[in-house]
Every structure is written in C-alpha cells, then in structure tokens.
Amino acid sequence: MSSEVAARRDAKKLVRSPSGLRMVPEHRAFGSPFGLEEPQWVPDKECPRCMQCDAKFDFLTRKHHCRRCGKCFCDKCCRQKVPLRRMCFVDPVRQCAQCALVSHREAEFYDKQLKVLLNGATFLVTFGNSESSEAMVCRLSSNQRYLLLDGDSRHEIEISHIATVQLLTEGFPPGDIHTYTSLLGSQPASEGPWGSWRRTPSRGGFGSPVRPAPPGSNARATGMSLQYAAPGAEGMTRLKLTAWEDANASRRQSAAWLAAMHKAAKLLYESRDQ
C-alpha cells in the first residue's frame, strides 16, 4: 500500500452536526465498520410528550433528543451525557437512559479491546484447505477497516467482508461457549475442515456468550476461524488462526487478542440493524 493511499485511509475532518462536533473520516468510504450513522431526530411536532415517561412538553418541561436513537424525551429521562465514540463525537452527548447503558458498555471495547486488536498478536495462519500454516502477526488496521496479516507473505481482509467467526476452544463443556457468529446475514450451512458453519441463535440472535472457565480447569481459547468474501473469489474463503505458543507471554497476548476479536464480532453483529 502506498503512503498516499494510507494517508487517505486515515485522514479525518472535524464537522458540526445538530448533535455536536464529530471527528469523522475525510473520505466516507474509509469509515470504521464499528461506526454508526447519526439517527434522524423525531420531528418536534410528532412528539408532544416524552417517549419514555409520557410527560407533556410545555414551557417548563422542555424536550430533548437522544443523540443515539433520535427520540424525544424530557430532561429527567434524557439528562445523561455519555461518550458516543461509535458516532465519532468529540465530547459526551445527551442520551436517554437505555442508550446511555449501551454506550457505557461499548466504551469498554474502545478503551480496552480495540487497543489489543490494534497492537496485534502472533498466530499460525492457515488459508482454505491448505495443510501448511505460516507464523503471522495479526492486527487491526489503524482505521479499523482491515485485518492485517504479516509474515513471509502479507494479506488484508476487509472487516465488513467477514461473514462468520468461530472461536476455537478446548476444555469447555459442550454448550458452555457460543460457536458461530453471522456478521453479514444468515449463511448456508456447509461442512469444512473445522466443522459445520451455521448460526447458533439465542436471545439477541448472537449466540451464547463465553462463560468463565470452571475453577481449576485448563479451559482456554486456542484460536479462531473465519469465513470471508475475498475480492474476485467465488463463495467464501476460510481462514484459521491458531494461538502461537512458543512462550507464556505469546500465549497471553494471543488469548487477549482472541477475546478482543470475539468482542468486536459481537459488536458488529448486534449493530447490523442499528
């Protein structure tokens, strides 16, 4: 990738919207897949009452719009100002109680897991049905759009093209960990070298959350397998990441990266309809 293209990918600009100042990508095509668009506000004339407590708006009870959902609320129901990094706001913005809870949870991803993904970790990488693997450093690109794999060869996988994510584990009882995540929509089941690719539905449509390993057990994440749409390829391309285990530090780094990637996949899945 040329330095000019890289600079275009990472370029940002400051814009002002009715909701506040936002630091957004200069080129819309290079926006983060974790980002959300600002919602359209419910028109004032269509909300004579608070959409939470039903209080009637008047001279004393003013209406406010939640910057995340765009609905109308009274000050009591929409008084929290919370960071909303998924919409690139520079400062904390007013949100209703329900949206504020979601934004607080997402803040952990930006403050912790995203940094882990950007730093990267070393894995043994297997493409498709190949019997050979290559040691590669896997990390998220600075604009959060690509999964970069660097070793003797170099590959880029666009995050928005990833269809399914499977966390590979050992030591967990059956049913104690979710298996598949669909990011682009329902995928047809197909057998492959790492089992059947299918959605595992649950409340919220994501699959069962990872539960803590039983006390004293050796349960752990050992890798991850992905299906993604590669440019120019027919069907889905498969990729398997196996944790690098030549040293304790590498194992810890790989485990942290896998947990962060799992969180990222969950975030993307849950926001498909937002």
MOHU-V282834 format. One record per residue. N is the residue number from 1. RES is the residue in three letters. NEAR is the number of other ideal C-beta (glycine too) atoms within 8 Angstrom. D_LAST is the distance of its C-alpha to the last C-alpha in Angstrom with 1 decimal. Layout:
BEGIN
N,RES,NEAR,D_LAST
N,RES,NEAR,D_LAST
END
This chain:
BEGIN
1,MET,3,32.3
2,SER,5,34.1
3,SER,5,33.8
4,GLU,6,32.9
5,VAL,8,29.9
6,ALA,9,28.9
7,ALA,8,29.3
8,ARG,10,27.1
9,ARG,12,24.3
10,ASP,9,24.5
11,ALA,10,25.4
12,LYS,8,23.5
13,LYS,8,23.9
14,LEU,8,23.6
15,VAL,7,22.0
16,ARG,6,21.9
17,SER,8,19.3
18,PRO,3,19.6
19,SER,10,17.7
20,GLY,10,19.9
21,LEU,10,21.1
22,ARG,14,18.9
23,MET,8,20.3
24,VAL,9,18.5
25,PRO,11,19.8
26,GLU,8,22.7
27,HIS,8,21.7
28,ARG,5,18.1
29,ALA,4,18.7
30,PHE,12,19.3
31,GLY,9,16.1
32,SER,8,14.8
33,PRO,9,12.5
34,PHE,10,11.2
35,GLY,9,10.4
36,LEU,8,7.5
37,GLU,5,8.7
38,GLU,10,10.2
39,PRO,8,9.2
40,GLN,5,12.1
41,TRP,8,14.4
42,VAL,11,15.7
43,PRO,6,19.3
44,ASP,7,22.0
45,LYS,4,24.1
46,GLU,5,21.5
47,CYS,13,21.3
48,PRO,4,24.9
49,ARG,8,24.0
50,CYS,15,21.7
51,MET,8,18.7
52,GLN,10,19.4
53,CYS,7,23.2
54,ASP,6,24.3
55,ALA,9,26.6
56,LYS,7,28.0
57,PHE,12,27.5
58,ASP,5,30.9
59,PHE,3,32.8
60,LEU,4,32.6
61,THR,11,29.1
62,ARG,7,26.8
63,LYS,11,23.2
64,HIS,10,20.5
65,HIS,13,16.9
66,CYS,13,14.4
67,ARG,14,13.2
68,ARG,14,9.8
69,CYS,8,8.9
70,GLY,11,11.9
71,LYS,10,13.8
72,CYS,12,17.6
73,PHE,14,19.5
74,CYS,14,23.0
75,ASP,9,24.1
76,LYS,8,24.6
77,CYS,11,21.0
78,CYS,15,19.5
79,ARG,7,22.1
80,GLN,9,20.6
81,LYS,8,20.2
82,VAL,11,18.2
83,PRO,8,17.5
84,LEU,12,14.1
85,ARG,9,14.8
86,ARG,10,11.5
87,MET,13,11.9
88,CYS,9,15.6
89,PHE,14,17.1
90,VAL,8,20.8
91,ASP,7,21.4
92,PRO,7,19.8
93,VAL,13,18.0
94,ARG,10,18.1
95,GLN,15,15.4
96,CYS,14,15.7
97,ALA,10,17.0
98,GLN,7,14.0
99,CYS,12,11.7
100,ALA,11,14.9
101,LEU,8,15.3
102,VAL,9,12.1
103,SER,14,13.0
104,HIS,8,16.5
105,ARG,8,15.7
106,GLU,11,13.9
107,ALA,10,17.0
108,GLU,8,19.1
109,PHE,13,17.5
110,TYR,9,18.2
111,ASP,7,21.6
112,LYS,9,22.8
113,GLN,12,21.3
114,LEU,13,20.3
115,LYS,8,24.0
116,VAL,12,25.2
117,LEU,13,23.4
118,LEU,9,24.7
119,ASN,8,28.2
120,GLY,11,28.3
121,ALA,15,30.6
122,THR,11,33.2
123,PHE,13,32.8
124,LEU,11,34.9
125,VAL,15,32.9
126,THR,10,33.6
127,PHE,7,32.4
128,GLY,7,32.4
129,ASN,5,35.5
130,SER,7,37.6
131,GLU,3,40.0
132,SER,5,40.1
133,SER,9,37.7
134,GLU,9,37.5
135,ALA,9,37.0
136,MET,12,34.2
137,VAL,9,32.2
138,CYS,13,28.4
139,ARG,12,26.2
140,LEU,13,23.0
141,SER,11,23.7
142,SER,7,23.7
143,ASN,10,20.8
144,GLN,10,18.8
145,ARG,12,18.6
146,TYR,10,21.5
147,LEU,12,23.1
148,LEU,12,26.8
149,LEU,12,29.7
150,ASP,7,33.1
151,GLY,10,36.4
152,ASP,3,39.3
153,SER,6,36.7
154,ARG,7,33.4
155,HIS,6,30.1
156,GLU,9,26.6
157,ILE,13,23.6
158,GLU,10,20.4
159,ILE,13,17.6
160,SER,6,15.3
161,HIS,10,18.2
162,ILE,15,18.3
163,ALA,12,17.9
164,THR,13,19.1
165,VAL,13,20.3
166,GLN,13,23.2
167,LEU,12,24.7
168,LEU,12,28.4
169,THR,10,30.4
170,GLU,8,33.9
171,GLY,8,35.4
172,PHE,10,32.5
173,PRO,5,33.5
174,PRO,4,31.9
175,GLY,5,28.6
176,ASP,7,28.2
177,ILE,10,25.6
178,HIS,12,22.6
179,THR,7,23.4
180,TYR,12,20.8
181,THR,13,17.2
182,SER,11,15.6
183,LEU,11,13.3
184,LEU,8,13.7
185,GLY,6,14.1
186,SER,5,17.2
187,GLN,13,20.3
188,PRO,4,23.8
189,ALA,7,25.9
190,SER,6,28.7
191,GLU,6,31.3
192,GLY,8,31.8
193,PRO,5,33.8
194,TRP,8,31.3
195,GLY,6,30.9
196,SER,7,28.7
197,TRP,12,25.2
198,ARG,7,23.0
199,ARG,10,19.9
200,THR,9,20.8
201,PRO,5,18.6
202,SER,9,18.4
203,ARG,3,16.6
204,GLY,5,12.9
205,GLY,7,13.9
206,PHE,10,14.6
207,GLY,11,18.3
208,SER,10,20.7
209,PRO,6,20.5
210,VAL,8,23.4
211,ARG,8,26.2
212,PRO,3,29.0
213,ALA,10,32.0
214,PRO,7,34.9
215,PRO,4,37.5
216,GLY,3,40.1
217,SER,7,38.4
218,ASN,6,37.8
219,ALA,9,34.3
220,ARG,9,32.2
221,ALA,12,29.6
222,THR,8,31.7
223,GLY,11,29.3
224,MET,13,26.3
225,SER,12,26.1
226,LEU,13,23.5
227,GLN,12,23.2
228,TYR,12,22.0
229,ALA,9,22.6
230,ALA,8,25.5
231,PRO,4,26.4
232,GLY,3,29.3
233,ALA,7,29.3
234,GLU,2,29.1
235,GLY,4,27.0
236,MET,9,25.4
237,THR,11,27.2
238,ARG,13,27.7
239,LEU,13,28.1
240,LYS,14,29.5
241,LEU,13,29.7
242,THR,12,32.5
243,ALA,14,33.0
244,TRP,12,35.9
245,GLU,7,38.6
246,ASP,4,41.6
247,ALA,6,41.3
248,ASN,5,39.8
249,ALA,6,37.9
250,SER,13,36.4
251,ARG,11,35.3
252,ARG,8,33.7
253,GLN,10,31.9
254,SER,14,30.7
255,ALA,11,29.6
256,ALA,10,27.6
257,TRP,14,25.9
258,LEU,15,25.1
259,ALA,12,23.5
260,ALA,13,21.4
261,MET,11,20.3
262,HIS,13,19.4
263,LYS,10,17.2
264,ALA,15,15.5
265,ALA,12,15.0
266,LYS,10,13.5
267,LEU,11,11.0
268,LEU,12,10.1
269,TYR,12,10.0
270,GLU,9,8.0
271,SER,10,5.0
272,ARG,8,5.7
273,ASP,3,3.8
274,GLN,5,0.0
END
